[in-house]
Amino acid sequence: MISHDMKLMAEHADRIIVMKDGVILLDGTTRRVFSQADVLEKTYISPPQITMLGQLLGSESFPLDILSVDEMSQLVASKLRR
């Protein structure tokens, strides 16, 4: 599948290849690729908004590779139970 819709990719892809000017910059699992924000920025591709939120909260022990709202809500709920 070829798409610029990163939310769609997060929901359906197990592997992502990111290219710029015909050169492969990233090739890996969806989680690994979306956690490479510095490389993605060079391609004008942004990870899904929920992934970006996790990255912004990373200093609060959130993983950099959250892919879905359900995943985030489960993580937040588990942190609130502590």
Secondary structure, DSSP 8 states (H G I E B T S, - for coil): ---S-HHHHHHH-SEEEEEETTEEEEEEEHHHHHT-HHHHHHTT----HHHHHHHHTGGGT--TT---HHHHHHHHHHHHH-
